[in-house]
Amino acid sequence: MVTPRLVPGLARTLTYQVQPQDLVTTLFPGASEFARKPAVLATGILVALCEWPAMDALRQVIRDDEDSLGTRISLSHQAPVWAGTTLTITARCVSVTGRVSRWDVSAHDQTQTIACGWAEFAVVRTTAFLQRHVLTPTTGPTLRSVTHPPHHDYAPHDRDLVTA
């Protein structure tokens, strides 16, 4: 099922400018405890940002009828980030066992480490997964039809992984 191109050492780096809607104060508008927090990047959004380059790298090496699903993550959120801050997020595959891969992940701003840890993904056949778990795909665009907004860049050493 998993391609031989999914190997330790595979890596992806992207940049992201933190948006106002990424802040903890906007995470759950109806929950007053979130609204009273300082206006800093939400850890939940940071988790997604740290998963993103790994998922993007996986998309380049798995089949069109497969998807990567996060199964475990360990992340240390080490510093606050405000809207407008540009983050550099990197994921590097450190192991592959069958259909499961583990990635070291990190996020930095221009001066410090914001987060570091690891994320694990399983590659599944999408249709079989949905049928096995009696899930119905949502309507609207899928990840395969979404393109990166213009403010995201890949690191020069990762350009060979980018497809047109």
C-alpha positions as CSV (number, residue, x, y, z in Angstrom):
1,M,0.0,0.0,0.0
2,V,2.7,2.6,0.9
3,T,5.1,3.8,-1.7
4,P,8.8,3.1,-1.4
5,R,9.3,6.9,-1.7
6,L,8.1,7.3,1.9
7,V,11.4,7.1,3.6
8,P,13.2,8.6,6.6
9,G,14.7,11.9,5.7
10,L,11.8,13.1,3.6
11,A,11.2,16.6,4.7
12,R,9.0,19.7,4.1
13,T,9.3,23.3,5.3
14,L,6.7,26.0,4.9
15,T,6.1,29.5,6.2
16,Y,2.9,30.8,7.6
17,Q,1.9,34.2,8.7
18,V,-0.3,33.9,11.9
19,Q,-3.8,35.4,11.2
20,P,-6.2,37.0,13.7
21,Q,-8.5,34.0,13.4
22,D,-5.6,31.7,14.6
23,L,-5.6,33.3,18.1
24,V,-6.9,31.5,21.2
25,T,-9.4,34.3,21.8
26,T,-11.3,33.3,18.6
27,L,-11.0,29.5,18.9
28,F,-14.5,29.0,20.4
29,P,-16.5,32.2,20.3
30,G,-19.1,31.0,22.7
31,A,-16.7,29.9,25.4
32,S,-15.9,32.8,27.7
33,E,-12.7,31.2,29.0
34,F,-11.1,31.2,25.6
35,A,-12.3,34.8,24.9
36,R,-10.5,36.1,28.1
37,K,-7.1,34.7,27.2
38,P,-4.3,36.8,25.8
39,A,-4.5,37.2,22.0
40,V,-1.8,34.7,21.2
41,L,-1.7,31.7,18.8
42,A,-3.9,28.9,19.9
43,T,-2.1,25.6,20.7
44,G,-4.8,23.7,18.7
45,I,-3.9,25.8,15.6
46,L,-0.2,25.3,16.3
47,V,-0.8,21.5,16.3
48,A,-2.4,21.8,12.8
49,L,0.4,24.0,11.5
50,C,3.0,21.4,12.7
51,E,1.0,18.6,11.0
52,W,0.7,20.5,7.8
53,P,4.2,20.1,6.3
54,A,4.2,16.4,7.1
55,M,0.8,15.9,5.4
56,D,2.0,17.9,2.4
57,A,5.1,15.8,2.1
58,L,3.1,12.6,2.4
59,R,0.7,13.8,-0.3
60,Q,3.6,14.0,-2.7
61,V,4.5,10.3,-2.2
62,I,1.2,8.5,-1.6
63,R,-1.4,7.5,-4.2
64,D,-4.4,9.6,-5.1
65,D,-6.8,7.1,-3.5
66,E,-4.9,7.3,-0.2
67,D,-4.8,9.8,2.6
68,S,-2.7,10.4,5.6
69,L,-4.4,10.6,9.0
70,G,-2.8,11.8,12.2
71,T,-2.7,9.1,14.9
72,R,-0.5,10.6,17.6
73,I,1.3,13.8,18.4
74,S,3.6,15.1,21.1
75,L,4.2,18.9,20.9
76,S,5.7,21.4,23.3
77,H,4.3,24.9,22.8
78,Q,7.2,26.9,24.1
79,A,6.6,30.6,23.3
80,P,3.7,33.0,22.6
81,V,3.0,34.2,19.1
82,W,0.9,37.2,18.0
83,A,-1.1,37.8,14.8
84,G,1.3,38.9,12.0
85,T,4.2,36.8,13.1
86,T,5.7,34.7,10.4
87,L,6.5,31.1,11.4
88,T,8.7,28.6,9.7
89,I,7.4,25.1,10.2
90,T,9.4,22.0,9.4
91,A,8.5,18.3,9.4
92,R,11.1,15.5,8.8
93,C,10.3,11.9,8.5
94,V,12.3,9.9,11.1
95,S,10.8,6.4,10.7
96,V,8.4,4.3,8.6
97,T,6.9,1.1,9.8
98,G,4.4,-0.4,7.3
99,R,1.8,2.3,6.7
100,V,2.8,4.5,9.7
101,S,5.3,7.2,9.6
102,R,6.7,9.4,12.4
103,W,7.9,13.0,11.8
104,D,9.9,15.4,13.9
105,V,8.2,18.7,13.8
106,S,9.2,22.2,14.8
107,A,8.0,25.8,14.4
108,H,10.2,28.9,14.7
109,D,9.7,32.6,14.4
110,Q,12.6,34.9,13.5
111,T,14.2,34.6,16.9
112,Q,13.1,31.5,18.8
113,T,11.6,28.1,18.8
114,I,7.8,28.3,19.2
115,A,7.1,24.5,19.2
116,C,8.9,21.2,18.8
117,G,7.9,17.5,19.0
118,W,6.7,14.7,16.8
119,A,3.6,13.6,14.8
120,E,2.6,10.2,13.6
121,F,0.5,9.5,10.5
122,A,-1.1,6.4,9.1
123,V,-1.7,6.1,5.4
124,V,-5.2,4.7,4.5
125,R,-7.1,3.9,1.4
126,T,-9.7,6.6,1.6
127,T,-12.8,4.8,0.3
128,A,-12.1,1.6,2.4
129,F,-11.5,3.8,5.5
130,L,-14.8,5.6,5.1
131,Q,-16.7,2.4,4.4
132,R,-15.1,0.6,7.4
133,H,-16.1,3.4,9.7
134,V,-19.5,4.1,8.1
135,L,-18.5,7.7,7.5
136,T,-19.9,9.9,4.7
137,P,-17.5,12.3,3.1
138,T,-18.4,16.0,3.6
139,T,-19.6,18.0,0.6
140,G,-17.4,20.7,-0.9
141,P,-13.8,20.8,-1.8
142,T,-11.5,18.0,-0.6
143,L,-7.8,18.5,0.4
144,R,-6.8,17.4,-3.1
145,S,-8.5,20.5,-4.6
146,V,-7.1,23.0,-2.1
147,T,-4.1,25.0,-3.1
148,H,-1.7,26.8,-0.8
149,P,-2.4,30.5,-0.3
150,P,0.3,32.8,-1.8
151,H,1.9,33.6,1.6
152,H,3.2,30.0,2.0
153,D,6.7,29.2,0.6
154,Y,8.6,26.0,0.6
155,A,12.3,26.0,1.6
156,P,14.7,25.8,-1.4
157,H,15.9,22.3,-0.4
158,D,12.3,21.0,-0.6
159,R,11.5,22.2,-4.1
160,D,12.0,18.8,-5.6
161,L,8.9,17.6,-3.6
162,V,6.6,20.3,-5.1
163,T,4.5,19.3,-8.0
164,A,2.8,21.7,-10.4
